[in-house]
Amino acid sequence: MSTDTQNTAERDWITDLRTSLTSEFEAQTARLTELTSDAGDSGEAHTRAALIATTRQSLTQVTEALRRIAEGRYGSCEKCGRDIPRERLEILPHARFCVPCQQKHGA
């Protein structure tokens, strides 16, 4: 595969990823709105609070991934600066660290 073909494939992948992350952001925002506007059963308040916290964390991760894409830093480990393998990013699109640095940084 030529370098131009690789660059085009990489740009296409990033474009698709940005679209996917944007859709995820919109879905999580709608979920958060629903969770925070529904008082629901007081017996389920703890569960709802946990869902809200998880949704907010997901929104933060998606937002940070989109920011890294916009800044051209997406796919680089924040600790060592090496490329994060694409396979890892396909599984965990919001990954900030390569596997060795993630293991050192903590789960």
C-alpha positions, 0 to 999 in steps of 0.5 A: 500500500502506498503512503498516499493510500495509507494517509487517505485510509487514515484520514477516512478512519479518523473522519468515521471515528469523529462521526461515531464519537459525535453520535455517541456524544449526542446519545449520551447527552440525551441520556443524561438529560433524561436521567437528570430530568426524571425524579423517578422512584426515590428507592432507585435514587442510588442507581440513578446517581450511578447512571448519571456519574457513568454517563458524565464520565462517558461524555468527558471521555468522548469530549476529550477524544474529539478534542484530541482529534481536532488538535491533531493529537489523537492516537498519541500516548499522553505519557510517552508520546508513542503511537497508540496502536490502531487496534487499541483505539478501535476497541477503546476510542477514548484511549489516552495511553498506550498499554504499557503506560496505562499499566504503569498509570493504573487501571 
